[in-house]
């Protein structure tokens, strides 16, 4: 944000991590997993899909939709 970003989204840690607003801008530290072949713990089967609406560099709306990887590796949306 300090360098001019309007939105930051992370995805590497394989788990869902918190989100926050910094200087009025959204940071999502990790979305978790959507497709991943190592399902040894429930926590790595969980993920989120981030949807955003942006107009003129302004974040109008945002939502995190929960997902889970099934026993056969198939991702699915969960009920919020």
Buried (B, 14 or more C-beta within 10 A) or exposed (E): BEEEEEBEEEBEEBBBBEBEEEEEBBBBBBBBBBEBEEBEEEEBBBBBBBEBEEEEEEBEEBEBEBBBBEEEEEBEEEEE
